[in-house]
Amino acid sequence: MTSFPASVQEGIEFAAELFRKAKGAVVLTGAGLSTPSGIPDFRSEGTGLWSHDEPLEVASLNTFRTQPEKFYAWFRPLAGQIFNAKPNQAHIALAHLEEAGHIRSVATQNIDMLHQKAGSRNVIEMHGTLKTFSCTQCFQQTDSLPFLKPFVERGEMPRCPHCGALLKPDVILFGEQLPQKALSAAQHDCRACDLMLVAGSSLEVLPVASLPMQALDRGAHLIIINNSPTYLDVRADAVLTGDVAEVIPAIAEMVFNGRN
Ligand SMILES: [Zn+2]
């Protein structure tokens, strides 16, 4: 078992107590949840993904439309990392908590499908997903799996099986609206929950960053686990600074086997 500093251990015990008492907890996860699985934060600079291109420029709808080769050249290493990634202990612990009825839903900013791979069922993907592609001409949606391997290994840009036009991954690029259905579902759950856990998100990207506020305004408890401060730390019941892949399993362990 990992041993934590006393303050973190205290926070873990407190968080576990809140989870045991909660009737419908909602979890909000960001890039930090997948970094232990080897997936860099594709919206942040300094991750190695950005050489000369600014993220706002290359990961944008505009670049995809005007220079798809440039977009796909940038996207290829990230797609490769996602293609090969496995869920880590944080994903697995959250799936166990959901299975045991302690979590209502997981709203995520990640596009990597690792929550689903870990066994989470009610996952709200607010920034889209790499699970599917959509055709830029006939708009039909198609499963990404047959296209990912040739794209990752040989750089073949994915083309629509129906009309041959270029496919776009169903991930939300800069300059694109968030999927309204996912956002509404997340808002609904956040407003109805009595406990919200934010994990691996610095809460910097709107409108997702406003979700915990909606939970707080309706009287929910808030736990934040992140390795850097967020604007809501001051309002959280507990702020745990540490590795999500260690802290979340420790909370789950205590929910299942702890005292009380
Ligand atoms: Zn098509």
Residues whose N, C-alpha, C, O or C-beta is under 5 A from the ligand:
A	BS01	ZN	C135 Q137 C138 F139 C160 H162 C163 G164 A165
